[in-house]
Amino acid sequence: MLHNGAVIASSCLPIVATSLLRIDAAADQAPLSAQQQLFNAWVQRIADQRAWLLAWDEAVQACRTRFARDGVPLRTRYLDLQAALALYLDQQSARKLSKLERQLLESCLLESAQQVADLSDTPAQRAAMEELVRRYTPEEEDEEREDDASQAAPSAAQAASASDDIDWQDPEAVAQFLEAQEQAAAAQAERARAQHHAKRQQRKAQQAQKAKGPTAAELANQSLREVYRRLASRLHPDREQDPVERARKTALMQRVNIAYEASRLMELLELQWEAEQMDPAKLAQLSDARLAPYNRMLEEQWNDLQRDVQARTQAFAREFGLDTAKRLQPAKLMAQVRERLQQLQAGVDYLRQLLQALEDDPDTLKQWLKHERTWARQRDQ
């Protein structure tokens, strides 16, 4: 049967396209150092990823508009037909069927009812399908859930003190109990010693690291704070008397705070450029020691963008019922939506024809169940 994924709203962070930061070597100077080249490489990769995300957001918006117009009505019709099939199979469960036919009927009913229960936006329809799912869920699965619950929650007898079960008139039983108590106390003492030793080792490692100086992450954070402080000092709106300039600085400062809270160094550097605090000559004058923390922050920012890309593509795939393992590209998203619409239309046509055939000839049910069994075998091979 045709399946459709639940609609999941993805959050899209705003991405502002700005001029590309770059360190260029002057004609009369030495070639760029390794750190300068690395800085340019990270800046370019981040710029390319931002451009990709901009194209992605535009393509997703177009796809949602198209699906809202053509896909939502189809999806609603498809779920209505699935619900009708589940109700029909429920009615037919009273018929005289072989054991295998009954198993197939209940399996198909559960599949249809569960899909509607998961995806329907209509409360009454969803409730009716959930009731069918409860009624036709195999009993052994219920028993397994009960067993799991009983294992998860210990009984009162298990929680009671072991000493209540000791025969204090039996010297051997008392000796065994006392030995077990001693072993438990020794194990607890050993755990306490191990924890104390681990804490001491951790403190020693922290002290050794402190003696060596700040870590790479700490240096990167210091660089981020330095850029932020310079911007905050330059753009502080309260220090500006001109209303127009104060409004401009207020807007810039808001962007600075957002970028700083998200640890997006490249955006802070771009805002420095925009606030006329940095020009290409100043950027080229930064030493490798100053650029190294910048490069680590830019790498982390690029990794964040990669995670953002993955989250957005996964959300889009789930929203439109696509294969989440398939790599998606902005230019091909509309083709994926058109394919999904064709699948939905094919599912609607199939279910409509099936229900009509079942209504016209009750014997069609057994033929269809046999067909579903064959199809399931082929699918599992």
N, C-alpha and C positions, 0 to 999 in steps of 0.2 A: 504494500500500500504506500501511497505517496505521503511523505512526511514534511512538515513545515516547522521551522524554528520559531520560538517565542520572540516577540518584539522586545528588544532591549535598547533603551536609550543610552547612547554613548556621550560622554562629556567631551567637548572639544575645546581645548584651551586656545585663546586667541594668539595668533602668530603675526608679528609685525615685520614686514619686509623692510630692511634698511640697507644702506650702502655697505658694501663688503669691506671689512677691516683687512688690511694686508700690510706686511712689512716688505718694502721694496729696497733693494740695494742700490745705492747711488753709483754713478759711473766711476767715480774716483775713489770708491771704497772697496774693501774686501768683500768677497762673496758672503751670502748669508750663512750664519752659523747653523749648527744642527738644531738648536732650540728655536731659532727664528724660522727655519724651514718647517719644523714641526708645528709651530704656531700657525703658520699659513695653511698647513694641511688640515689642521683641526677646524680652523675658521671656514675653509672651503667645504669640508664635509658637513659641518653644521648648517651652512647656508644651503647646500644641496638638499639636506634633509628637511629644512624648513620649506623650501620650494615644493618638495614632494608632498608635505602635509597640507600646504595651501591648495595644491591641485586635488588632493584627496578630499578635503572638506568641500570643495566646489562640486566634485563628482558625487559625493555622498548626498549632498543637498538635492542635486538633480535626480538621483535615484529614488530618494524618499518622496519627492514630488510625483514622480512617475508611478511609484508603487501605491501611494495614497490614492491616486486616481484610478488605476487599473487593478492593482493587486489586492487591496483591502476588500473590495466587493467579492472578488474571486475566492479569497481566503475564507470569508464569511460563508459563502455558498458551499465551499468544500467542507467546512466543519459542520454545517447543517446536514449535509448528506452523510457524513461520517456518523453523526448522532442518530440519524434516521436508520442507518444500517445497524448500529448497535441496538437500538430499540427493536428492530425487526428480528434480529438474532435472539434477543431476549424472549420475544413472543414464541419463536420457533423452538426454544429449548424444551418446550413441553411435548414436542413431537417424538414419535418413536424413532430413535436413532441408534446406530451401533455405538459401542464405546469409543471407537476411534473417531467417528463422526462427531460425537458429542464433545470430545476433547478439542477437535479442530474448531468447532463452532464457538466454544468458550474462549479459545485462544484468539480467534478473530474478533470476537466481541470485546474482549479485554483490550486488544490493541486499538480498536476504534474508540472505545469509551475513554481509555487513558489519554489518547491524543487530544480528544475534545476537552477533557477535564483539565489538561495542561495548558491549552491554547485559547479556549473560548473566552470571549469578553462578556458573555451573557451569564449573569449569576445563576438564573434558573436552569439554563442548559448545563452549566458546569456542575451544579449540584446534582442534577439527574444522572449525569455520567459518573460522578464520584460515587453515587449510590450503587450503580452497576459494577464499578470496579471493586467496591467492598464485597458485594454479593458473590462475585465470580473469582475473586482471588483465591487460589488453591489453599486448602486448609493447612497443608504442610508448611507453607510460607508463614501462616499465622503462628503455627506452633514454634517455628524457628525464631520468630520475633519474640514470642513469650519466653523461650529458653534463653535468648540473649538478654532479655530484661532481668530474668531471674539470676543470671550469672553476674550481671552488672551490679545488682543490689544484693548484698549478702543478707542471709536470713538472721533472725534474732539469735538463734542458737549459735551461728558462726561468730556473731559479734560478741557473745557472752565471754566472760573470762574463762580461760582454760582450767583454772583452779577449781571451778564448780564441778568439773567432771572427775576430779581426783578422789580415789578411795584412800582416805587418810589412815585407814587401818591396815593398808597394804604397804609394808616398808619398801618393797621393790618399786611400786608405782610412785611413792613419794620421792624415792631417790632419782628416778627417771625425770620426774617433774622438776626437781631442784637442779638437776644437770642441764635440762633444757633451758631453765631460767638463767643459769650461769652463762651458757653459750650465747643466749640472746643478749645478755648484758655485755659480754665481751665483744660481740659483733657491733653493738651500738657504740661502745667505747672506741673501737677501731674506726668506725665511720666518723666519729667526732674528731679523732686524731688526724684522719685523712683530710677532713674539711679544714681543720686548723692549719695543717701543712700546706694545703692548696692556697689558702689565703695568704700565708707567709710568702710563698713563692710568687704569688701575684703582686704583693707589695714590693718584693725585691725587684721583680721585672719592671714595675712602674718606676721605682727609684732609679734603676739602671737606665731606663729610657729617658727619664727626666735629665739624668746626667749627660746623656748623649746630645740632648737638645730636642727641639720640636720635631714631630714626625712629618712625613710628607703631607698627610691630610691636614695637620695643624698649620703648616706653612701655606697650604692652599687656602684654608679658611682665613688666615691672616691677610693674604693678598686680596681676598674677596672683601674683607672688612675695610681694608685700606681704600679700595676703589669706592666702596659705598660711602665712607666718611668724607672723601674728597667731594663726591657728588652732593652729599647732604649739606656740606658746608657751602658749596657753590650755589645750590638751588634753594636754600632755605627761604620759603616765601615770606616769612616775617621780617626778613632783612631788606625786602624790596618795597620801595615807596610807590613806584609806578604801577597803577592797577592792571594795565595790560601785561606788563612783564611779570607781575605777581601771579596772574592767572596762568601764564605760560609755565612758570616755575612750579606752580602747584600741580599742574597736570604732569610735568616731567617727574616731580618728586613721587607722585603716586606710582608711576611706572617703575621708578627706581626701587621703591619699597617692595613692589610685587616681584621684581627680578631678584632682589636680594633675598627675600624669604624663600624663593625657589632655588637659590644658589645658581642662578644663570649668569655666569660671568660674561659671556659674550654680549648679552643684552646690556649689562652695566657698562662694558667698554663702548658699545655703540651709543649709549646715552651720554657717556663722557664726550664722545665725538660730537654728538648733537648739541651738547651744552658748551661746546667750544673749549673744552679742557684738554683735548688731546688731538694732535694732528699726526700725519704719517711720520714726520721727522722725530717727534717725541717717542712714538712707538718704536721706531728703529733704534733709538738710543737706549732702550731698556737692555740691561745686561742679561746674560743667560741665566744667572742666578735669580733674577726677577721674573724672567719668562718661564722658568721651570714650573713654579706653582701655578702660573696662568695655564700652562699646557695641561697640567693635571686636572684643573677645574674644567677646562674645555672638553677634555676627554670624558669626564663624568657627565657634563651636559649633553654630549653626543650620545652617551649610553642611555641617559634619561629619554632623549628623543627616540632612540631605538625601542625602548620599552613602550613609549607612547604609541609608536607606529604599530607595534604588535597588539597592544590593547585595542586600538581602533579597528584594525583589520579583523581581529577576533570578534569584536562586538558587531561589526557589520555582517560578518558571515552568519552569526547566530540570528541577527535581526531578520535576515532574508532567507534563512534556511539553507545556507550554502555550506560546502565542505570547509570546516575550520582549518584543515591541514593544507588547503590549497593556497598558494601565494597569490595575492590580489594586487592589481595595479590600477591607479586612478583611471587611466584611459580605457580600461576593459570592464569597469564596474557596470556600466549600463548594459553591456552585453550579458553579464551575469544576471542582471535583473530581468532582462527579456527572456532569458532561458528559464528563470524561476517562474515567470508568468506563464510560459508555455507548459511547464510542469503542472502548475496549479490548474490550468485549463484542461489539460489531459486528465488530471485526477477528477475534476468535476464531471467531465464527460463519461469517464469510466464508471464512477459511482452512480450517476444518473441512469446509465444503461443497465447496470447491475440491478439496481432497485426495481427498475421497470420489469426486467426479466424475472426477478424473484416474485414480483406481484402477479405477473401474467401466468406463471407456471411454477407451483410450489416445488415440483421435482427438480427445478433448477438449483435449489439449495444444495442438494447432495453432489451434483456435478461441480458446482462452484467450490465446495469444500474439498473435493478431490483435486481440483485444479490448484487450490491454495496449498495443499499438502505437497504437490509436485513442485510448485514454485519455491516453497520453503526449502525443500531438499536441494534444489539447484542453487539457491542462494547460499546455503551452508557449505556447499562443496568447495 
